[in-house]
Amino acid sequence: DKVTETGADFRAVSPRGAVPVLVLDSGDVLTEGVAIMQHVMDSAAPGKLPAPGTLARARLAEALNYVSTEVHKTYSPFFYGLEGEAKAKQSTMLDARLQVVEDRLATRDWLAGDSYTPADAYFFTVTNWSKGLGHDLSKFPRVTALREKVAARPAVQKAMQAEGLI
């Protein structure tokens, strides 16, 4: 219905009527999940992300964009009632995207390298949809192990409890 929790018209905040959108204290509006995640981490926890201009920062951007443009977008059609052959084809495409992550995790502990980043949190969030969609992640043991590490983080536990997910 494009109404915010306060009853305001959401299109006044986001003319596209799309999420995510973050209204900053300055009144500026920031859209696109990858930009929002990087801004929040850089603002709330300066120095926690890899420094700009480093390969590590590029790896973070690479991981965030892969989750956004490949994994997240491949889940999206499932929410529009796919059935039969269309659902099977979409599942095959999703499995191919997840296999890329599975393979990358053979040489690194986290999506972007050796430490937890917003890319891991984002990946955890979107792959959480598999359960509700009946999509089996068990064929991806490294993905499953990553999800377990993320799920065990106290902040993730707190967020999932607040959202009623556990």
C-alpha positions as CSV (number, residue, x, y, z in Angstrom):
1,D,0.0,0.0,0.0
2,K,3.1,2.2,-0.1
3,V,2.5,3.7,3.4
4,T,5.2,4.0,6.0
5,E,4.8,2.8,9.6
6,T,3.8,6.4,10.5
7,G,1.1,6.5,7.8
8,A,3.0,8.7,5.5
9,D,3.1,8.2,1.7
10,F,6.2,6.0,1.1
11,R,6.5,7.5,-2.4
12,A,7.4,10.8,-0.8
13,V,10.4,9.1,0.7
14,S,11.2,6.9,-2.3
15,P,9.8,8.1,-5.6
16,R,10.3,4.7,-7.1
17,G,8.3,3.2,-4.3
18,A,11.0,0.7,-3.8
19,V,13.1,-0.5,-0.8
20,P,15.6,-0.3,0.6
21,V,15.8,3.4,1.3
22,L,17.5,5.1,4.2
23,V,16.6,8.7,5.3
24,L,19.6,10.2,6.9
25,D,19.5,12.7,9.8
26,S,20.5,15.4,7.3
27,G,17.3,14.6,5.3
28,D,19.2,13.1,2.4
29,V,17.8,9.9,1.0
30,L,20.1,7.0,0.2
31,T,18.9,4.0,-1.8
32,E,20.3,0.7,-2.9
33,G,21.3,-1.9,-0.4
34,V,25.0,-2.0,-1.2
35,A,25.4,1.7,-0.8
36,I,23.3,1.8,2.4
37,M,25.3,-1.1,4.0
38,Q,28.7,0.6,3.2
39,H,27.5,4.0,4.4
40,V,26.1,2.6,7.6
41,M,29.3,0.7,8.4
42,D,31.6,3.6,7.4
43,S,29.5,6.0,9.6
44,A,28.7,3.8,12.6
45,A,31.9,1.9,12.8
46,P,34.7,3.9,11.1
47,G,37.7,1.8,10.2
48,K,35.8,-1.5,10.4
49,L,35.6,-1.9,6.6
50,P,38.7,-2.3,4.5
51,A,40.2,1.0,3.6
52,P,39.2,2.6,0.3
53,G,41.6,2.0,-2.5
54,T,42.7,-1.4,-1.2
55,L,42.1,-4.8,-2.8
56,A,40.3,-5.8,0.3
57,R,37.8,-3.0,-0.2
58,A,37.3,-4.0,-3.8
59,R,36.7,-7.6,-2.7
60,L,34.0,-6.4,-0.3
61,A,32.4,-4.4,-3.2
62,E,32.7,-7.5,-5.4
63,A,31.0,-9.7,-2.8
64,L,28.2,-7.2,-2.0
65,N,27.4,-6.7,-5.7
66,Y,27.4,-10.4,-6.4
67,V,24.9,-11.0,-3.6
68,S,22.8,-8.1,-4.8
69,T,22.8,-8.6,-8.5
70,E,23.1,-12.4,-8.8
71,V,21.8,-14.1,-5.6
72,H,19.2,-11.6,-4.3
73,K,17.8,-11.0,-7.8
74,T,17.6,-14.7,-8.5
75,Y,15.5,-15.3,-5.3
76,S,13.1,-12.4,-6.2
77,P,11.0,-14.3,-8.9
78,F,10.1,-17.0,-6.3
79,F,8.0,-14.4,-4.5
80,Y,5.7,-14.0,-7.5
81,G,4.3,-17.5,-7.4
82,L,6.5,-19.5,-9.7
83,E,5.2,-23.0,-10.4
84,G,6.2,-26.0,-12.5
85,E,8.9,-25.7,-15.1
86,A,9.4,-22.0,-14.4
87,K,10.1,-22.7,-10.7
88,A,12.4,-25.6,-11.6
89,K,14.4,-23.3,-14.0
90,Q,14.6,-20.6,-11.4
91,S,15.8,-23.1,-8.8
92,T,18.5,-24.3,-11.2
93,M,19.7,-20.7,-11.8
94,L,19.7,-20.1,-8.0
95,D,21.8,-23.2,-7.5
96,A,24.3,-22.0,-10.1
97,R,24.6,-18.7,-8.3
98,L,25.0,-20.4,-4.9
99,Q,27.6,-22.8,-6.4
100,V,29.8,-19.8,-7.2
101,V,29.7,-18.8,-3.5
102,E,30.3,-22.4,-2.5
103,D,33.4,-22.5,-4.7
104,R,34.7,-19.2,-3.4
105,L,34.4,-20.3,0.1
106,A,36.9,-23.1,-0.6
107,T,39.6,-20.5,-0.5
108,R,38.3,-18.0,2.1
109,D,36.6,-18.0,5.4
110,W,34.0,-15.3,4.6
111,L,32.6,-13.9,1.3
112,A,35.0,-11.1,1.0
113,G,38.1,-12.7,2.6
114,D,39.3,-13.4,6.0
115,S,36.8,-11.4,8.1
116,Y,33.1,-10.9,8.6
117,T,31.7,-8.0,6.5
118,P,28.2,-6.7,5.5
119,A,28.4,-9.1,2.5
120,D,28.1,-12.0,4.9
121,A,25.2,-10.5,6.7
122,Y,23.4,-9.7,3.4
123,F,24.1,-13.2,2.0
124,F,22.7,-14.7,5.2
125,T,19.6,-12.6,4.9
126,V,18.8,-13.6,1.4
127,T,19.7,-17.2,1.7
128,N,17.4,-17.3,4.8
129,W,14.5,-17.1,2.2
130,S,15.4,-20.7,1.1
131,K,13.6,-22.2,4.0
132,G,10.3,-20.5,3.3
133,L,10.6,-21.2,-0.4
134,G,11.4,-24.9,0.1
135,H,14.8,-24.5,-1.5
136,D,17.3,-27.0,-0.2
137,L,20.7,-25.6,0.8
138,S,22.1,-28.8,2.1
139,K,24.0,-29.5,-1.2
140,F,26.2,-26.4,-0.4
141,P,28.1,-27.4,2.8
142,R,30.4,-24.3,2.8
143,V,27.4,-22.0,2.3
144,T,25.6,-23.8,5.1
145,A,28.7,-23.5,7.4
146,L,29.0,-19.8,6.6
147,R,25.3,-19.3,7.4
148,E,25.9,-21.1,10.7
149,K,28.8,-18.8,11.6
150,V,26.7,-15.7,10.8
151,A,23.7,-17.1,12.7
152,A,25.8,-17.6,15.8
153,R,26.8,-14.0,16.0
154,P,25.2,-12.3,19.0
155,A,24.0,-9.3,17.0
156,V,22.4,-11.6,14.4
157,Q,20.7,-13.6,17.1
158,K,19.3,-10.3,18.6
159,A,18.1,-9.1,15.2
160,M,16.4,-12.4,14.4
161,Q,14.7,-12.5,17.8
162,A,13.5,-8.9,17.3
163,E,12.1,-9.9,13.8
164,G,10.4,-13.0,15.2
165,L,12.6,-15.3,13.1
166,I,13.7,-17.5,16.0
